[in-house]
Amino acid sequence: TRGFTLDDANGEVFFFGINDEGYFWSGDGEADPTPWQSPEPELDPIREAGVVLDVEVTQLDGEVSVSVTSAQDPALSASGTVASGALTTFQLYLSNAGGDPDGNFYANRFEVVAGDPPGPEGPVIDTFGFVAGEAQVTIMGEAGKSYYLVYTTDLTAITSVNPPVLSEWEVADAVVSLGADGEVILTDDDPEDEARFYGVLITESPLP
């Protein structure tokens, strides 16, 4: 089973999951699994080559709307609107994959658009996913800034995410004082806990 959840300060407000029986999401939504092959697999393989999901999350006036579609599987059309406070985190989860690369799950261009004016613009997360048992995030960085992949094993112990309380997080990887604008790859190559919840911390100067 793999998927994602969206959370506000009170906990989970929306979930989307995938397992052998298909897709499922908040509000008792469900869809059949994507076919392993199309009627003409030699021309158009489907699931055996992986499935790309397009996910859009929009928050406006105390509501969060979610849409999940796939150009490879027109039958998949997951959507829902739920009441929510300001979104604080999204979580990717992956269970019972045993580190098999075939069990990878990625979120590419995962966008959250807030209805209220946002604060200072943060980095664009190009990819965030699980790579053969590793957790990895790729972002575009700015020269001179420092980037930290941080995690916690207990979200209930986090008292603030903006600004973060540094003592509540562990650092898994860091790129300190980036030399030039460009791609930053942060990796946790040994996520040995039962569950880890990640964030990316960007600072103007290195942490002490």
Contacts in CASP RR format, 6 or more apart in sequence:
PFRMAT RR
TARGET T0000
AUTHOR 0000-0000-0000
METHOD contacts of the structure
MODEL  1
TRGFTLDDANGEVFFFGINDEGYFWSGDGEADPTPWQSPEPELDPIREAG
VVLDVEVTQLDGEVSVSVTSAQDPALSASGTVASGALTTFQLYLSNAGGD
PDGNFYANRFEVVAGDPPGPEGPVIDTFGFVAGEAQVTIMGEAGKSYYLV
YTTDLTAITSVNPPVLSEWEVADAVVSLGADGEVILTDDDPEDEARFYGV
LITESPLP
1 17 0 8 1.000
1 18 0 8 1.000
1 19 0 8 1.000
1 93 0 8 1.000
1 94 0 8 1.000
1 95 0 8 1.000
1 96 0 8 1.000
2 17 0 8 1.000
2 18 0 8 1.000
2 19 0 8 1.000
2 92 0 8 1.000
2 93 0 8 1.000
2 94 0 8 1.000
2 95 0 8 1.000
2 97 0 8 1.000
2 103 0 8 1.000
2 105 0 8 1.000
3 15 0 8 1.000
3 16 0 8 1.000
3 17 0 8 1.000
3 18 0 8 1.000
3 92 0 8 1.000
3 93 0 8 1.000
3 94 0 8 1.000
3 105 0 8 1.000
4 15 0 8 1.000
4 16 0 8 1.000
4 17 0 8 1.000
4 55 0 8 1.000
4 90 0 8 1.000
4 91 0 8 1.000
4 92 0 8 1.000
4 93 0 8 1.000
4 107 0 8 1.000
4 110 0 8 1.000
5 12 0 8 1.000
5 14 0 8 1.000
5 15 0 8 1.000
5 16 0 8 1.000
5 90 0 8 1.000
5 91 0 8 1.000
5 93 0 8 1.000
6 12 0 8 1.000
6 13 0 8 1.000
6 14 0 8 1.000
6 15 0 8 1.000
6 57 0 8 1.000
6 64 0 8 1.000
6 66 0 8 1.000
6 84 0 8 1.000
6 87 0 8 1.000
6 89 0 8 1.000
6 90 0 8 1.000
7 13 0 8 1.000
7 87 0 8 1.000
7 88 0 8 1.000
7 89 0 8 1.000
7 90 0 8 1.000
7 91 0 8 1.000
7 155 0 8 1.000
8 84 0 8 1.000
8 85 0 8 1.000
8 86 0 8 1.000
8 87 0 8 1.000
8 88 0 8 1.000
9 85 0 8 1.000
9 86 0 8 1.000
9 88 0 8 1.000
10 85 0 8 1.000
13 26 0 8 1.000
13 64 0 8 1.000
13 82 0 8 1.000
13 83 0 8 1.000
13 84 0 8 1.000
13 85 0 8 1.000
13 87 0 8 1.000
14 25 0 8 1.000
14 26 0 8 1.000
14 64 0 8 1.000
14 66 0 8 1.000
14 80 0 8 1.000
14 82 0 8 1.000
14 84 0 8 1.000
15 25 0 8 1.000
15 26 0 8 1.000
16 23 0 8 1.000
16 24 0 8 1.000
16 25 0 8 1.000
16 26 0 8 1.000
16 55 0 8 1.000
16 66 0 8 1.000
16 68 0 8 1.000
16 78 0 8 1.000
17 23 0 8 1.000
17 24 0 8 1.000
17 25 0 8 1.000
18 24 0 8 1.000
18 105 0 8 1.000
20 33 0 8 1.000
21 33 0 8 1.000
22 30 0 8 1.000
22 31 0 8 1.000
22 32 0 8 1.000
22 33 0 8 1.000
22 34 0 8 1.000
23 30 0 8 1.000
23 31 0 8 1.000
23 32 0 8 1.000
23 33 0 8 1.000
23 68 0 8 1.000
23 76 0 8 1.000
23 78 0 8 1.000
24 30 0 8 1.000
24 31 0 8 1.000
25 66 0 8 1.000
25 68 0 8 1.000
25 78 0 8 1.000
25 80 0 8 1.000
26 66 0 8 1.000
26 80 0 8 1.000
26 82 0 8 1.000
27 80 0 8 1.000
29 78 0 8 1.000
31 75 0 8 1.000
31 76 0 8 1.000
31 77 0 8 1.000
31 78 0 8 1.000
32 75 0 8 1.000
33 47 0 8 1.000
34 46 0 8 1.000
34 47 0 8 1.000
34 51 0 8 1.000
34 70 0 8 1.000
34 72 0 8 1.000
34 73 0 8 1.000
34 76 0 8 1.000
35 46 0 8 1.000
35 47 0 8 1.000
35 73 0 8 1.000
36 46 0 8 1.000
36 47 0 8 1.000
36 48 0 8 1.000
37 45 0 8 1.000
37 46 0 8 1.000
37 47 0 8 1.000
37 48 0 8 1.000
38 44 0 8 1.000
38 45 0 8 1.000
38 46 0 8 1.000
41 48 0 8 1.000
46 72 0 8 1.000
46 73 0 8 1.000
47 72 0 8 1.000
50 72 0 8 1.000
51 70 0 8 1.000
51 72 0 8 1.000
51 73 0 8 1.000
52 70 0 8 1.000
52 71 0 8 1.000
52 72 0 8 1.000
52 108 0 8 1.000
53 68 0 8 1.000
53 69 0 8 1.000
53 70 0 8 1.000
53 76 0 8 1.000
54 67 0 8 1.000
54 68 0 8 1.000
54 69 0 8 1.000
54 70 0 8 1.000
54 71 0 8 1.000
55 66 0 8 1.000
55 67 0 8 1.000
55 68 0 8 1.000
55 107 0 8 1.000
55 110 0 8 1.000
55 111 0 8 1.000
56 66 0 8 1.000
56 67 0 8 1.000
56 111 0 8 1.000
56 113 0 8 1.000
57 64 0 8 1.000
57 65 0 8 1.000
57 66 0 8 1.000
57 87 0 8 1.000
57 90 0 8 1.000
57 110 0 8 1.000
57 111 0 8 1.000
57 112 0 8 1.000
57 113 0 8 1.000
58 64 0 8 1.000
58 65 0 8 1.000
58 66 0 8 1.000
58 112 0 8 1.000
58 113 0 8 1.000
58 115 0 8 1.000
59 65 0 8 1.000
59 84 0 8 1.000
59 86 0 8 1.000
59 87 0 8 1.000
59 112 0 8 1.000
59 113 0 8 1.000
59 114 0 8 1.000
59 115 0 8 1.000
60 114 0 8 1.000
60 115 0 8 1.000
61 115 0 8 1.000
62 83 0 8 1.000
62 84 0 8 1.000
62 85 0 8 1.000
63 81 0 8 1.000
63 82 0 8 1.000
63 83 0 8 1.000
63 84 0 8 1.000
64 81 0 8 1.000
64 82 0 8 1.000
64 83 0 8 1.000
64 84 0 8 1.000
64 87 0 8 1.000
65 79 0 8 1.000
65 80 0 8 1.000
65 81 0 8 1.000
66 78 0 8 1.000
66 79 0 8 1.000
66 80 0 8 1.000
66 81 0 8 1.000
66 82 0 8 1.000
67 78 0 8 1.000
67 79 0 8 1.000
67 80 0 8 1.000
68 76 0 8 1.000
68 77 0 8 1.000
68 78 0 8 1.000
68 79 0 8 1.000
69 76 0 8 1.000
69 77 0 8 1.000
69 78 0 8 1.000
70 76 0 8 1.000
86 114 0 8 1.000
87 112 0 8 1.000
87 114 0 8 1.000
88 161 0 8 1.000
89 155 0 8 1.000
89 161 0 8 1.000
89 197 0 8 1.000
90 107 0 8 1.000
90 110 0 8 1.000
90 112 0 8 1.000
91 197 0 8 1.000
92 105 0 8 1.000
92 107 0 8 1.000
92 128 0 8 1.000
92 129 0 8 1.000
92 130 0 8 1.000
93 195 0 8 1.000
94 103 0 8 1.000
94 105 0 8 1.000
94 130 0 8 1.000
97 103 0 8 1.000
97 104 0 8 1.000
97 130 0 8 1.000
97 133 0 8 1.000
98 133 0 8 1.000
99 132 0 8 1.000
99 133 0 8 1.000
100 132 0 8 1.000
101 131 0 8 1.000
101 132 0 8 1.000
103 130 0 8 1.000
104 129 0 8 1.000
104 130 0 8 1.000
104 131 0 8 1.000
104 132 0 8 1.000
105 129 0 8 1.000
105 130 0 8 1.000
106 127 0 8 1.000
106 128 0 8 1.000
106 129 0 8 1.000
106 130 0 8 1.000
107 127 0 8 1.000
107 128 0 8 1.000
107 129 0 8 1.000
108 126 0 8 1.000
108 127 0 8 1.000
109 126 0 8 1.000
110 125 0 8 1.000
110 128 0 8 1.000
122 202 0 8 1.000
123 139 0 8 1.000
123 140 0 8 1.000
123 141 0 8 1.000
123 200 0 8 1.000
123 202 0 8 1.000
124 139 0 8 1.000
124 140 0 8 1.000
125 137 0 8 1.000
125 138 0 8 1.000
125 139 0 8 1.000
125 200 0 8 1.000
126 138 0 8 1.000
126 139 0 8 1.000
126 140 0 8 1.000
126 183 0 8 1.000
127 136 0 8 1.000
127 137 0 8 1.000
127 138 0 8 1.000
128 136 0 8 1.000
128 137 0 8 1.000
128 138 0 8 1.000
128 198 0 8 1.000
129 135 0 8 1.000
129 136 0 8 1.000
129 137 0 8 1.000
130 136 0 8 1.000
131 187 0 8 1.000
133 191 0 8 1.000
134 187 0 8 1.000
134 188 0 8 1.000
134 189 0 8 1.000
134 191 0 8 1.000
135 149 0 8 1.000
135 151 0 8 1.000
135 172 0 8 1.000
135 187 0 8 1.000
135 188 0 8 1.000
135 191 0 8 1.000
135 196 0 8 1.000
135 198 0 8 1.000
136 185 0 8 1.000
136 186 0 8 1.000
136 187 0 8 1.000
136 188 0 8 1.000
137 149 0 8 1.000
137 185 0 8 1.000
137 186 0 8 1.000
137 198 0 8 1.000
137 199 0 8 1.000
137 200 0 8 1.000
138 183 0 8 1.000
138 184 0 8 1.000
138 185 0 8 1.000
138 186 0 8 1.000
139 147 0 8 1.000
139 183 0 8 1.000
139 184 0 8 1.000
139 186 0 8 1.000
139 200 0 8 1.000
140 181 0 8 1.000
140 182 0 8 1.000
140 183 0 8 1.000
140 184 0 8 1.000
141 147 0 8 1.000
141 178 0 8 1.000
141 181 0 8 1.000
141 182 0 8 1.000
141 183 0 8 1.000
141 184 0 8 1.000
142 178 0 8 1.000
142 181 0 8 1.000
143 178 0 8 1.000
143 179 0 8 1.000
143 180 0 8 1.000
143 181 0 8 1.000
144 177 0 8 1.000
144 178 0 8 1.000
144 179 0 8 1.000
144 204 0 8 1.000
145 177 0 8 1.000
145 178 0 8 1.000
145 202 0 8 1.000
145 203 0 8 1.000
145 204 0 8 1.000
146 174 0 8 1.000
146 175 0 8 1.000
146 176 0 8 1.000
146 177 0 8 1.000
146 178 0 8 1.000
146 202 0 8 1.000
146 203 0 8 1.000
146 204 0 8 1.000
146 205 0 8 1.000
146 206 0 8 1.000
146 207 0 8 1.000
147 174 0 8 1.000
147 175 0 8 1.000
147 178 0 8 1.000
147 184 0 8 1.000
147 186 0 8 1.000
147 200 0 8 1.000
147 201 0 8 1.000
147 202 0 8 1.000
148 171 0 8 1.000
148 173 0 8 1.000
148 174 0 8 1.000
148 186 0 8 1.000
148 200 0 8 1.000
148 201 0 8 1.000
148 202 0 8 1.000
148 203 0 8 1.000
148 207 0 8 1.000
149 171 0 8 1.000
149 172 0 8 1.000
149 173 0 8 1.000
149 174 0 8 1.000
149 186 0 8 1.000
149 187 0 8 1.000
149 188 0 8 1.000
149 198 0 8 1.000
149 199 0 8 1.000
149 200 0 8 1.000
150 164 0 8 1.000
150 169 0 8 1.000
150 170 0 8 1.000
150 171 0 8 1.000
150 172 0 8 1.000
150 198 0 8 1.000
150 199 0 8 1.000
150 200 0 8 1.000
150 201 0 8 1.000
151 169 0 8 1.000
151 170 0 8 1.000
151 172 0 8 1.000
151 188 0 8 1.000
151 191 0 8 1.000
151 196 0 8 1.000
151 197 0 8 1.000
151 198 0 8 1.000
151 199 0 8 1.000
152 158 0 8 1.000
152 168 0 8 1.000
152 169 0 8 1.000
152 170 0 8 1.000
152 196 0 8 1.000
152 197 0 8 1.000
153 193 0 8 1.000
153 194 0 8 1.000
153 195 0 8 1.000
153 196 0 8 1.000
153 197 0 8 1.000
155 197 0 8 1.000
157 168 0 8 1.000
158 164 0 8 1.000
158 165 0 8 1.000
158 168 0 8 1.000
158 169 0 8 1.000
159 165 0 8 1.000
159 168 0 8 1.000
164 201 0 8 1.000
166 201 0 8 1.000
166 207 0 8 1.000
169 199 0 8 1.000
169 201 0 8 1.000
171 207 0 8 1.000
172 186 0 8 1.000
172 187 0 8 1.000
172 188 0 8 1.000
172 191 0 8 1.000
172 198 0 8 1.000
173 186 0 8 1.000
173 187 0 8 1.000
173 188 0 8 1.000
174 186 0 8 1.000
175 184 0 8 1.000
175 186 0 8 1.000
176 206 0 8 1.000
177 205 0 8 1.000
177 206 0 8 1.000
178 184 0 8 1.000
186 200 0 8 1.000
188 196 0 8 1.000
188 198 0 8 1.000
END
